[in-house]
Amino acid sequence: MGAYHGNRINPKKFHKSQIKFLMYLLPLSIFMALPLIFIVFHAFKPLDELFAFPPRFFVKNPTLINFKNLFSNTSTTGIPMSRYLFNSIFVTALVMIFSIIISSMAGFALSKMKFKFKALIFEINTIALMFVGIAVGVPRFLVIKEIGLIDNFFVHVLPLLTIPVGLFLIKQFIDQIPNSLIEAAKIDGASDFSIYWRIILPLIKPALATVAILSFQSVWNNIETSSLFINMDSKRTLAFYMQTLVTLNNNNTVAGQGMAAASSLIMFVPNLIIFIIMQRKVMDTMAHSGIK
């Protein structure tokens, strides 16, 4: 029991009982971190190191030229990279905010309210977990076309607002909140919205963090929307621009490789940062949702 400190599995101070875990976890962590380290070093390599054979893992002469070329480069239509970056940030922020609101409200309703077809609606959401995006690509395109969102900027937002796995996790999380707490609030005269705002939201912060990560990744890395539903380059996102970066610079594909290395780092870093910040809350969500 020396390795335990109160309710914490890992003590705040080092204990000799941790050595056996560190001997296994440290080498595994280093091995798993190698691709991440390579992405960082690769972005700062000059052109001669990018094309060196055999390939070099570490950079000898780091440079910012790849980033300078990237930010000064424009697409074949004359759209600057900053425009794609703005589109991605704006769209990602909208989707994160509204997906959290929609998922939390729906989760609260499915967990604590009584209405017809509640079980059926949740079952439909659970079934939706089985389908990947590519499997519903054709019906999604037809729906988007019928409601007039083709080449509309908000086509980046509306189809991604609902996240079935996010709703599932939040609903399971809210199920852990005692019904007596909700009933006591109603006796005190609290409305449904007041209960949702003042009681439910503060208690499900870990689940909200999970939805934030899922929605961020689904939008920030999304290429499908710009490829299938957008024709105007000014409405496309950074992920699409990064994918086509090498072919955009037709006159100098060598320089394009350097910009592609820099863009890979730019696309990767926000995902890493948001996960590091919220990963502890994600683990709490999995524990409260019954996922082992």
Secondary structure by P-SEA (a helix, b strand, c coil): cccccccccccccccccaaaaaacaaaaaaaaaaaaaaaaaaaacccccccccccccccccccaaaaaaaaaccccccccaaaaaaaaaaaaaaaaaaaaaaaaaaaaaaccccccaaaaaaaaaaaacccccccaaaaaaaaaaaaccccccccccccccccaaaaaaaaaaaaaccaaaaaaaaaacccaaaaaaccccccaaaaaaaaaaaaaaacccccccccccccccccccaaaaaaaccccccccaaaaaaaaaaaaaaacaaaaaaaaacaaaaaaaaaaaccc
